[in-house]
Amino acid sequence: MLEVARSRAPGVRFKQASAESLPFKDGWFERATMWLVVHLLDRPRAFAELRRVLAPGGRLAIASFDPSYFGVFWLRAFFPSMEEIDRARFPTREDLEAELPAAGFEARPSFTRLSQQATISRERALERIRGRHIATFDLISDEEYETGLARAERELQVDVEYRQEWLIAVAKAG
């Protein structure tokens, strides 16, 4: 990922670090963003660390899937356990409302829900499945993966139309 970022933004310095232990001074940043990552972290530790590196009044923006997404996720038809797995991993609005203030952010983060329509070709969809493009594939059984892949190879349409439901949270450092 760092190599991709460096190729897209020549001249910009990037650092690799754990979100739970950032190598930056207190109050160093005005803004921080997290996109599709909070479900992979120890959120209380990561949020506390982000609060530490944000200046007073700084903002943290988090983009994650809204829990309503898991019931309509296009892969769910082929890999049914993904819904339950992802519902357990991804935070809800209520989770973030509790966790962000506990980490030192102001008491009321703001929230926005965003819905997007998208289309992916059958070839691209199968390429993603075969490449196990999301971490949830690592959490389903090999049997479910093989069964779901075979079913997708038989049943996917030429174009796969789907929607994504996003939950956007913005928290202000106190």
LOBA-748630 format. One line per field, with one value per atom (N, C-alpha, C, CB): atom name; x, y, z. Coordinates in Angstrom, 1 decimal. Glycine has a CB too. Layout:
! LOBA-748630
atom <- c(CA;...)
xx <- c(X;...)
yy <- c(Y;...)
zz <- c(Z;...)
***
This chain:
! LOBA-748630
atom <- c(N;CA;C;CB;N;CA;C;CB;N;CA;C;CB;N;CA;C;CB;N;CA;C;CB;N;CA;C;CB;N;CA;C;CB;N;CA;C;CB;N;CA;C;CB;N;CA;C;CB;N;CA;C;CB;N;CA;C;CB;N;CA;C;CB;N;CA;C;CB;N;CA;C;CB;N;CA;C;CB;N;CA;C;CB;N;CA;C;CB;N;CA;C;CB;N;CA;C;CB;N;CA;C;CB;N;CA;C;CB;N;CA;C;CB;N;CA;C;CB;N;CA;C;CB;N;CA;C;CB;N;CA;C;CB;N;CA;C;CB;N;CA;C;CB;N;CA;C;CB;N;CA;C;CB;N;CA;C;CB;N;CA;C;CB;N;CA;C;CB;N;CA;C;CB;N;CA;C;CB;N;CA;C;CB;N;CA;C;CB;N;CA;C;CB;N;CA;C;CB;N;CA;C;CB;N;CA;C;CB;N;CA;C;CB;N;CA;C;CB;N;CA;C;CB;N;CA;C;CB;N;CA;C;CB;N;CA;C;CB;N;CA;C;CB;N;CA;C;CB;N;CA;C;CB;N;CA;C;CB;N;CA;C;CB;N;CA;C;CB;N;CA;C;CB;N;CA;C;CB;N;CA;C;CB;N;CA;C;CB;N;CA;C;CB;N;CA;C;CB;N;CA;C;CB;N;CA;C;CB;N;CA;C;CB;N;CA;C;CB;N;CA;C;CB;N;CA;C;CB;N;CA;C;CB;N;CA;C;CB;N;CA;C;CB;N;CA;C;CB;N;CA;C;CB;N;CA;C;CB;N;CA;C;CB;N;CA;C;CB;N;CA;C;CB;N;CA;C;CB;N;CA;C;CB;N;CA;C;CB;N;CA;C;CB;N;CA;C;CB;N;CA;C;CB;N;CA;C;CB;N;CA;C;CB;N;CA;C;CB;N;CA;C;CB;N;CA;C;CB;N;CA;C;CB;N;CA;C;CB;N;CA;C;CB;N;CA;C;CB;N;CA;C;CB;N;CA;C;CB;N;CA;C;CB;N;CA;C;CB;N;CA;C;CB;N;CA;C;CB;N;CA;C;CB;N;CA;C;CB;N;CA;C;CB;N;CA;C;CB;N;CA;C;CB;N;CA;C;CB;N;CA;C;CB;N;CA;C;CB;N;CA;C;CB;N;CA;C;CB;N;CA;C;CB;N;CA;C;CB;N;CA;C;CB;N;CA;C;CB;N;CA;C;CB;N;CA;C;CB;N;CA;C;CB;N;CA;C;CB;N;CA;C;CB;N;CA;C;CB;N;CA;C;CB;N;CA;C;CB;N;CA;C;CB;N;CA;C;CB;N;CA;C;CB;N;CA;C;CB;N;CA;C;CB;N;CA;C;CB;N;CA;C;CB;N;CA;C;CB;N;CA;C;CB;N;CA;C;CB;N;CA;C;CB;N;CA;C;CB;N;CA;C;CB;N;CA;C;CB;N;CA;C;CB;N;CA;C;CB;N;CA;C;CB;N;CA;C;CB;N;CA;C;CB;N;CA;C;CB;N;CA;C;CB;N;CA;C;CB;N;CA;C;CB;N;CA;C;CB;N;CA;C;CB;N;CA;C;CB;N;CA;C;CB;N;CA;C;CB;N;CA;C;CB;N;CA;C;CB;N;CA;C;CB;N;CA;C;CB;N;CA;C;CB;N;CA;C;CB;N;CA;C;CB;N;CA;C;CB;N;CA;C;CB;N;CA;C;CB;N;CA;C;CB;N;CA;C;CB;N;CA;C;CB;N;CA;C;CB;N;CA;C;CB;N;CA;C;CB;N;CA;C;CB;N;CA;C;CB;N;CA;C;CB;N;CA;C;CB;N;CA;C;CB;N;CA;C;CB;N;CA;C;CB;N;CA;C;CB;N;CA;C;CB;N;CA;C;CB;N;CA;C;CB;N;CA;C;CB)
xx <- c(0.8;0.0;0.9;-0.9;2.0;2.9;3.4;4.0;3.8;4.3;3.3;4.8;2.1;1.0;0.9;-0.3;0.8;0.7;1.8;0.6;3.0;4.2;4.2;5.5;3.7;3.6;2.6;3.4;1.6;0.5;0.7;-0.8;1.7;1.9;3.4;1.2;4.1;5.6;6.0;6.2;7.0;7.5;6.8;7.2;5.8;5.1;5.8;3.6;6.0;6.6;5.5;7.5;5.7;4.8;5.5;4.2;4.8;5.3;4.4;5.5;5.0;4.2;4.2;4.7;3.1;3.0;1.7;3.2;1.6;0.4;-0.5;0.6;-1.8;-2.7;-2.7;-4.1;-2.4;-2.4;-1.1;-2.6;-0.1;1.1;1.8;2.1;1.3;1.7;3.0;0.6;3.9;5.2;5.3;6.3;4.3;4.2;4.1;3.0;4.4;4.3;2.9;5.1;2.7;1.3;0.9;1.3;-0.4;-0.9;-0.3;-0.8;0.3;1.0;0.1;1.9;-1.1;-2.0;-3.2;-2.3;-3.8;-5.1;-6.2;-5.1;-5.9;-6.9;-6.3;-7.4;-7.2;-6.9;-8.1;-6.4;-7.8;-8.9;-8.7;-9.1;-9.7;-9.7;-10.8;-9.9;-10.4;-11.3;-11.2;-11.0;-12.4;-12.5;-11.3;-12.5;-11.1;-10.0;-10.4;-8.8;-11.4;-11.7;-12.1;-12.8;-12.6;-13.0;-11.8;-13.9;-10.6;-9.4;-8.5;-8.6;-8.9;-8.1;-8.6;-8.0;-7.8;-8.2;-8.7;-7.0;-10.0;-10.5;-10.2;-12.0;-10.4;-10.1;-8.7;-10.4;-7.7;-6.3;-6.0;-5.4;-6.6;-6.3;-6.9;-6.9;-8.2;-8.8;-8.1;-10.3;-7.6;-6.8;-5.5;-6.5;-4.9;-3.7;-3.9;-3.0;-5.0;-5.4;-5.7;-6.5;-6.4;-6.7;-5.4;-7.6;-4.4;-3.1;-2.4;-2.2;-2.4;-1.7;-2.4;-1.3;-3.7;-4.5;-4.4;-6.0;-4.3;-4.2;-5.6;-3.8;-5.8;-7.1;-7.9;-7.0;-9.1;-10.0;-9.8;-9.8;-8.8;-8.6;-9.7;-7.3;-9.8;-10.9;-10.4;-11.8;-11.2;-11.0;-12.2;-10.8;-12.0;-13.1;-13.0;-13.1;-14.0;-14.0;-15.1;-14.3;-14.7;-15.6;-15.6;-15.2;-16.8;-17.0;-18.3;-16.9;-18.5;-19.8;-20.9;-19.7;-22.0;-23.2;-23.7;-24.3;-24.1;-24.6;-25.7;-25.1;-26.5;-27.5;-26.9;-28.4;-25.7;-25.0;-24.9;-23.7;-24.6;-24.3;-25.4;-23.9;-26.7;-27.8;-28.0;-29.0;-27.4;-27.6;-26.3;-28.2;-25.2;-23.9;-23.9;-22.8;-23.5;-23.7;-23.0;-23.2;-21.9;-21.2;-22.0;-19.8;-22.9;-23.7;-24.4;-24.6;-24.9;-25.6;-24.8;-26.2;-23.5;-22.5;-21.8;-21.5;-21.6;-20.9;-21.7;-19.5;-22.7;-23.7;-23.2;-24.8;-22.1;-21.6;-20.9;-20.6;-20.7;-20.0;-20.9;-19.8;-22.2;-23.0;-22.8;-24.5;-22.9;-22.7;-21.3;-23.0;-20.3;-18.9;-18.7;-18.0;-19.2;-19.0;-19.8;-19.3;-21.0;-21.8;-21.1;-23.2;-20.4;-19.6;-18.3;-19.2;-17.8;-16.5;-16.6;-15.7;-17.6;-17.7;-18.5;-18.4;-18.0;-18.7;-20.0;-17.8;-21.0;-22.2;-22.1;-23.4;-23.1;-23.1;-23.0;-24.3;-23.7;-23.7;-22.4;-24.8;-21.7;-20.3;-19.4;-19.7;-19.5;-18.6;-19.0;-18.7;-20.3;-20.8;-20.2;-22.3;-20.0;-19.4;-17.9;-19.9;-17.3;-15.8;-15.1;-15.5;-15.6;-14.8;-14.7;-15.5;-15.8;-15.7;-14.8;-17.0;-14.9;-14.1;-12.6;-14.4;-12.2;-10.9;-10.4;-10.6;-11.3;-10.9;-11.5;-9.5;-12.3;-12.9;-14.2;-13.3;-14.7;-15.8;-17.0;-16.2;-18.0;-19.1;-20.0;-19.9;-20.1;-21.0;-20.4;-22.2;-19.9;-19.4;-20.6;-18.7;-20.3;-21.4;-21.4;-21.3;-22.6;-22.7;-23.5;-23.4;-23.1;-23.7;-23.8;-23.0;-25.0;-25.1;-25.1;-26.4;-24.4;-24.3;-24.6;-22.9;-25.4;-25.7;-25.2;-27.2;-24.4;-23.9;-24.3;-22.3;-24.6;-24.9;-23.6;-26.1;-23.4;-22.2;-22.5;-21.0;-21.6;-21.7;-20.3;-22.4;-20.2;-18.9;-19.2;-18.3;-18.2;-18.4;-18.2;-17.4;-18.8;-18.7;-17.2;-19.4;-16.4;-15.0;-14.3;-14.3;-14.6;-13.9;-14.4;-14.2;-15.7;-16.2;-15.6;-17.8;-15.4;-14.8;-13.3;-14.9;-12.7;-11.3;-11.1;-10.7;-12.0;-12.0;-12.2;-13.1;-13.2;-13.5;-12.2;-14.7;-11.7;-10.5;-9.3;-10.2;-9.2;-8.1;-8.4;-7.8;-9.6;-10.0;-9.7;-9.2;-10.3;-10.0;-10.4;-10.6;-11.1;-11.5;-11.1;-13.0;-10.8;-10.3;-11.3;-9.9;-12.6;-13.6;-13.4;-15.0;-12.8;-12.6;-11.7;-11.9;-10.8;-9.9;-10.6;-8.8;-11.9;-12.6;-13.7;-13.2;-13.9;-14.9;-14.2;-15.7;-14.9;-14.3;-13.8;-15.2;-12.9;-12.4;-13.6;-11.2;-14.4;-15.5;-16.5;-16.2;-16.8;-17.8;-17.2;-18.1;-15.9;-15.2;-15.4;-13.8;-15.0;-15.0;-16.5;-14.5;-17.4;-18.8;-19.3;-19.7;-19.0;-19.4;-18.8;-19.1;-17.5;-16.8;-17.5;-15.3;-17.7;-18.3;-19.7;-18.4;-20.5;-21.8;-21.7;-22.6;-20.8;-20.6;-20.2;-19.5;-19.3;-18.9;-20.1;-17.8;-21.1;-22.3;-23.3;-22.9;-23.5;-24.7;-24.5;-25.3;-23.3;-23.1;-23.5;-21.6;-24.2;-24.7;-23.5;-25.8;-23.7;-22.7;-22.2;-23.2;-23.2;-22.9;-23.5;-23.4;-22.8;-23.3;-23.6;-22.3;-24.8;-25.2;-25.4;-26.5;-24.9;-25.0;-25.0;-23.9;-25.3;-25.2;-24.3;-26.6;-23.7;-22.9;-23.5;-21.4;-23.6;-24.1;-23.0;-25.3;-22.7;-21.6;-22.1;-20.7;-21.2;-21.4;-20.2;-21.6;-20.4;-19.3;-19.4;-19.3;-18.3;-18.3;-17.2;-18.1;-17.5;-16.5;-16.5;-16.8;-15.3;-15.1;-14.1;-14.7;-14.4;-13.6;-12.8;-14.4;-11.4;-10.6;-10.8;-9.1;-11.0;-11.3;-10.1;-11.9)
yy <- c(-1.2;0.0;1.3;0.0;1.2;2.4;2.6;2.2;1.6;1.8;2.4;0.4;2.0;2.6;4.0;1.8;4.3;5.7;6.6;5.8;6.1;6.8;7.1;6.1;6.1;6.2;7.3;4.9;7.4;8.4;9.8;7.9;9.9;11.2;11.4;11.3;11.5;11.7;12.9;11.8;12.8;13.9;14.0;15.2;13.2;13.2;12.1;13.0;12.4;11.5;10.6;12.1;9.3;8.4;7.7;7.5;7.4;6.6;5.4;7.4;4.2;3.1;2.9;1.8;2.7;2.6;2.0;3.9;1.5;0.9;2.1;0.0;2.0;3.1;3.2;2.9;2.1;2.1;2.7;0.7;3.0;3.6;4.4;2.4;5.6;6.5;7.2;7.5;7.3;7.9;9.4;7.2;10.1;11.6;12.3;11.9;13.5;14.3;14.6;15.7;14.9;15.3;16.6;15.6;16.6;17.7;18.1;18.9;17.1;17.4;17.7;16.2;17.1;17.2;18.0;15.8;18.6;19.2;18.3;20.5;17.3;16.4;15.0;16.9;14.0;12.6;11.9;11.9;11.0;10.2;8.7;10.6;8.0;6.5;6.0;6.0;5.3;4.8;3.3;5.4;2.6;1.2;0.5;0.6;1.0;0.4;0.2;1.3;0.9;0.8;-0.6;1.8;-1.4;-2.7;-3.7;-3.3;-3.2;-4.0;-3.6;-3.8;-2.6;-2.1;-2.3;-0.6;-2.1;-2.0;-0.6;-2.4;-0.4;1.0;1.9;1.0;1.4;2.4;2.9;1.7;2.0;2.4;3.3;1.2;2.9;3.7;5.1;3.0;5.2;6.5;7.3;6.3;6.8;7.5;8.1;6.7;7.2;7.6;8.7;6.4;8.6;9.7;11.0;9.2;10.9;12.1;12.7;11.8;11.9;12.5;13.2;11.3;12.8;13.4;14.6;12.4;14.7;15.8;17.0;15.4;18.2;19.5;19.7;20.7;20.5;20.9;21.5;21.9;21.0;21.5;20.7;22.9;19.8;19.0;18.0;18.2;17.5;16.6;15.2;17.3;14.2;12.9;12.5;11.9;12.1;11.6;10.1;12.4;9.4;7.9;7.5;7.2;6.8;6.2;4.7;6.6;4.2;2.7;2.3;2.4;1.0;0.6;0.7;-0.9;1.2;1.3;-0.2;2.2;-0.5;-1.9;-2.4;-2.0;-1.4;-1.8;-2.4;-0.6;-2.2;-2.7;-4.2;-2.0;-4.8;-6.2;-7.1;-6.6;-6.6;-7.4;-7.4;-6.9;-6.4;-6.2;-6.4;-4.9;-6.7;-6.9;-7.9;-7.2;-7.7;-8.6;-9.9;-7.9;-10.0;-11.3;-12.2;-11.0;-11.6;-12.3;-13.5;-11.4;-13.4;-14.4;-15.7;-14.0;-15.5;-16.6;-17.0;-16.1;-16.1;-16.4;-15.9;-15.7;-16.7;-16.3;-15.9;-17.3;-16.5;-16.2;-14.8;-17.2;-14.2;-12.8;-11.8;-12.4;-11.9;-10.9;-10.9;-11.2;-12.1;-12.2;-11.8;-13.6;-12.2;-11.9;-10.4;-12.6;-9.7;-8.3;-7.5;-7.8;-7.9;-7.2;-7.2;-7.8;-8.2;-8.3;-7.5;-9.8;-7.2;-6.5;-5.0;-7.1;-4.6;-3.2;-2.4;-3.0;-1.2;-0.5;0.1;0.6;0.2;0.9;2.4;0.2;3.2;4.6;4.6;5.3;3.8;3.8;3.4;2.8;2.5;2.2;3.4;1.0;4.1;5.2;6.4;5.7;6.6;7.6;7.4;7.6;6.2;5.9;5.9;4.5;5.3;5.1;6.4;4.1;7.3;8.5;9.4;9.2;9.8;10.6;9.9;10.9;8.6;7.9;8.0;6.4;8.3;8.5;9.9;7.9;10.8;12.2;13.2;12.3;12.7;13.6;14.2;12.8;15.3;16.0;15.0;17.2;15.3;14.4;14.0;15.0;14.8;14.5;14.5;15.6;13.4;13.3;13.5;11.9;14.0;14.1;12.9;15.4;12.5;11.4;11.7;10.2;11.0;11.1;9.7;12.1;9.4;8.2;8.5;7.4;7.7;7.9;6.6;8.5;6.7;5.5;5.7;5.2;4.7;4.8;3.5;4.9;3.8;2.7;2.4;3.1;1.2;0.8;-0.4;0.6;-0.6;-1.7;-2.3;-1.3;-3.6;-4.2;-5.3;-4.8;-5.5;-6.6;-7.9;-6.4;-8.9;-10.3;-10.7;-11.3;-10.3;-10.7;-10.1;-10.3;-8.8;-8.1;-8.7;-6.6;-9.0;-9.6;-10.9;-9.8;-11.8;-13.1;-12.9;-14.0;-11.9;-11.6;-11.3;-10.5;-10.4;-10.0;-11.2;-9.0;-12.0;-13.2;-14.1;-14.0;-14.4;-15.3;-14.8;-15.6;-13.4;-12.8;-12.5;-11.5;-13.0;-12.8;-11.3;-13.8;-10.4;-9.0;-8.3;-8.3;-8.9;-8.3;-9.3;-8.0;-8.7;-9.5;-10.6;-8.6;-10.3;-11.3;-12.6;-10.7;-12.7;-14.0;-14.9;-13.9;-14.2;-15.0;-15.5;-14.1;-15.1;-15.5;-16.5;-14.3;-16.8;-17.9;-19.2;-17.5;-20.3;-21.6;-21.8;-22.7;-22.6;-23.0;-23.6;-24.0;-24.4;-25.0;-24.0;-26.0;-23.0;-22.0;-21.2;-21.0;-20.9;-20.1;-20.9;-19.9;-22.2;-23.0;-23.1;-24.4;-23.3;-23.5;-22.1;-23.9;-21.0;-19.7;-19.3;-18.7;-19.6;-19.3;-20.1;-19.6;-21.4;-22.2;-21.6;-23.7;-21.3;-20.7;-19.4;-20.5;-18.5;-17.2;-17.4;-16.4;-18.4;-18.7;-19.1;-19.8;-19.8;-20.3;-19.2;-21.5;-18.4;-17.5;-16.0;-17.7;-15.5;-14.1;-13.6;-13.7;-12.5;-11.9;-11.1;-10.9;-10.7;-9.9;-8.7;-9.5;-8.0;-6.9;-7.1;-5.5;-6.8;-6.9;-5.5;-7.7;-5.2;-3.9;-4.1;-3.4;-3.1;-3.2;-1.8;-4.1;-1.7;-0.4;-0.6;0.2;0.5;0.5;1.5;0.9;1.2;2.0;2.4;1.3;3.7;4.2;4.9;5.2;4.8;5.6;6.5;4.7;7.8;8.7;9.4;9.8;9.3;10.0;11.0;8.9;12.2;13.2;13.6;14.5;13.5;13.8;14.9;12.5;15.8;17.0;16.7;18.3;17.0;16.8;18.0;16.8;17.6;18.6;19.4;18.0)
zz <- c(0.0;0.0;0.0;1.2;0.7;0.7;-0.6;1.8;-1.3;-2.7;-3.6;-3.2;-3.5;-4.3;-4.0;-4.1;-2.7;-2.2;-2.7;-0.7;-2.6;-3.1;-4.6;-2.7;-5.3;-6.8;-7.2;-7.5;-6.4;-6.7;-6.1;-6.1;-5.2;-4.6;-4.4;-3.2;-5.6;-5.5;-4.7;-6.9;-3.9;-3.1;-1.7;-3.8;-1.5;-0.2;0.7;-0.3;1.9;2.8;3.5;3.9;3.5;4.2;5.3;3.2;6.3;7.4;7.7;8.7;7.9;8.3;9.8;7.5;10.4;11.8;12.2;12.6;13.4;13.9;14.4;15.1;14.1;14.6;16.1;14.0;16.8;18.2;18.8;18.7;18.0;18.5;17.4;18.9;17.2;16.2;16.5;15.9;15.5;15.8;15.5;14.8;16.1;15.9;17.3;15.0;17.3;18.5;18.9;18.3;20.1;20.6;19.8;22.1;19.4;18.7;17.4;19.6;16.7;15.5;14.3;15.2;14.3;13.1;13.4;12.6;12.3;12.4;12.0;11.5;11.1;10.6;10.5;9.2;10.6;10.4;9.8;11.8;9.0;8.3;8.5;6.9;8.6;8.6;7.6;10.1;6.6;5.6;5.6;4.2;6.0;6.0;6.8;4.6;8.0;8.8;10.2;8.7;10.7;12.2;12.6;12.5;11.7;12.1;12.3;11.1;11.9;12.0;13.2;10.7;14.0;15.0;16.4;14.8;17.4;18.8;18.9;19.8;18.7;18.5;19.7;18.3;21.0;22.1;22.1;23.4;21.8;21.8;20.6;21.7;19.4;18.2;18.3;17.0;18.8;19.0;20.0;19.4;21.1;22.0;21.4;23.3;20.6;20.0;18.9;19.3;18.2;17.2;17.9;16.4;19.1;19.8;20.3;21.1;20.7;21.2;20.1;21.6;18.9;17.8;17.1;16.7;17.5;16.9;17.8;16.7;17.2;18.0;18.6;17.1;19.6;20.1;19.0;21.3;18.8;17.7;16.5;17.5;16.4;15.2;15.0;15.4;13.8;13.5;13.0;12.4;13.4;12.9;12.1;14.1;10.8;10.0;9.8;8.6;10.0;9.9;8.9;11.3;7.9;6.9;7.1;5.4;7.4;7.6;7.0;9.1;6.9;6.4;7.4;5.9;7.0;7.9;8.1;7.4;9.3;9.5;8.6;11.0;8.0;7.1;5.8;6.7;5.5;4.3;4.3;4.2;5.4;5.5;5.0;6.9;5.2;4.7;3.2;5.4;2.5;1.1;0.3;0.8;1.0;0.4;-0.7;1.4;-1.9;-3.0;-2.8;-4.3;-2.0;-1.8;-0.8;-1.3;0.0;1.0;0.4;1.7;-0.9;-1.5;-1.7;-2.9;-1.9;-2.2;-0.9;-3.2;0.0;1.3;2.5;1.3;2.8;3.8;5.2;4.0;5.6;7.0;7.0;7.4;5.9;5.9;6.6;4.4;6.5;7.1;8.7;6.8;9.3;10.7;11.1;11.2;10.4;10.7;10.7;9.7;9.6;9.5;10.4;8.0;10.7;11.8;13.1;11.9;13.4;14.7;14.6;15.0;13.5;13.4;13.2;12.2;12.4;12.1;13.2;10.8;13.6;14.7;14.2;15.2;15.1;14.8;15.2;15.6;14.8;15.3;16.8;14.8;17.5;18.9;19.5;19.5;18.9;19.3;19.2;18.4;18.1;17.9;18.8;16.4;19.1;20.0;21.4;20.0;21.8;23.1;23.1;23.6;22.0;22.0;21.8;21.0;20.9;20.6;21.8;19.4;22.5;23.7;24.8;24.3;24.9;25.9;25.6;25.9;24.3;23.9;24.0;22.5;24.4;24.6;23.5;24.6;22.6;21.6;22.3;20.3;21.7;22.2;22.3;21.4;23.2;23.5;22.3;24.5;21.3;20.3;18.9;20.3;18.5;17.1;16.1;16.8;14.9;13.9;13.0;13.1;12.5;11.7;10.4;12.4;9.3;8.0;7.5;7.0;6.9;6.1;4.7;6.6;3.9;2.5;1.8;2.1;0.7;-0.1;-1.5;-0.1;-2.0;-3.3;-4.1;-3.3;-5.4;-6.3;-7.1;-7.3;-7.4;-8.2;-9.1;-7.3;-10.1;-11.0;-11.2;-12.3;-11.1;-11.4;-12.4;-10.0;-13.3;-14.3;-13.7;-15.5;-14.3;-13.8;-13.7;-14.8;-14.7;-14.7;-13.5;-16.0;-13.3;-12.1;-10.8;-12.2;-10.7;-9.5;-9.2;-9.6;-10.2;-10.0;-9.7;-11.2;-10.3;-10.0;-8.5;-10.9;-8.0;-6.6;-5.7;-6.3;-6.0;-5.2;-5.2;-5.7;-6.3;-6.4;-5.7;-7.9;-5.7;-5.0;-3.5;-5.7;-3.1;-1.7;-1.2;-0.7;-2.0;-1.9;-0.6;-3.0;0.2;1.5;2.7;1.6;3.8;4.9;5.4;6.1;5.2;5.6;5.0;5.3;3.8;3.2;4.1;1.8;4.9;5.8;7.0;6.3;7.2;8.4;8.1;9.0;6.8;6.5;6.3;5.2;6.3;6.1;4.7;6.6;4.5;3.1;2.4;3.2;3.0;2.4;1.9;3.3;2.7;2.3;1.2;3.5;1.2;0.1;-1.2;0.5;-1.2;-2.4;-3.0;-2.2;-2.1;-2.5;-3.1;-1.3;-2.4;-2.8;-4.2;-1.8;-4.3;-5.6;-6.7;-5.5;-6.5;-7.6;-8.0;-7.2;-6.9;-7.2;-7.9;-5.9;-7.5;-8.2;-9.7;-7.5;-9.9;-11.3;-12.2;-11.3;-11.5;-12.3;-12.4;-11.6;-11.4;-11.3;-11.5;-10.0;-11.5;-11.6;-13.0;-11.4;-13.0;-14.2;-14.9;-14.0;-16.1;-16.9;-16.1;-18.3;-15.5;-14.6;-13.2;-15.2;-12.2;-10.9;-10.4;-9.9;-10.2;-9.6;-8.1;-10.3;-7.4;-5.9;-5.4;-5.3;-4.1;-3.4;-2.2;-3.0;-1.8;-0.6;0.4;-0.9;1.6;2.7;3.6;3.5;3.6;4.4;5.7;3.6;6.7;7.9;8.1;9.2;8.1;8.2;9.5;7.0;10.3;11.6;11.6;12.8;12.2;12.4;13.9;11.5;14.5;15.9;16.0;16.7;16.9;17.2;18.5;17.3;18.4;19.5;20.5;19.1;21.8;22.8;23.2;24.0)
***
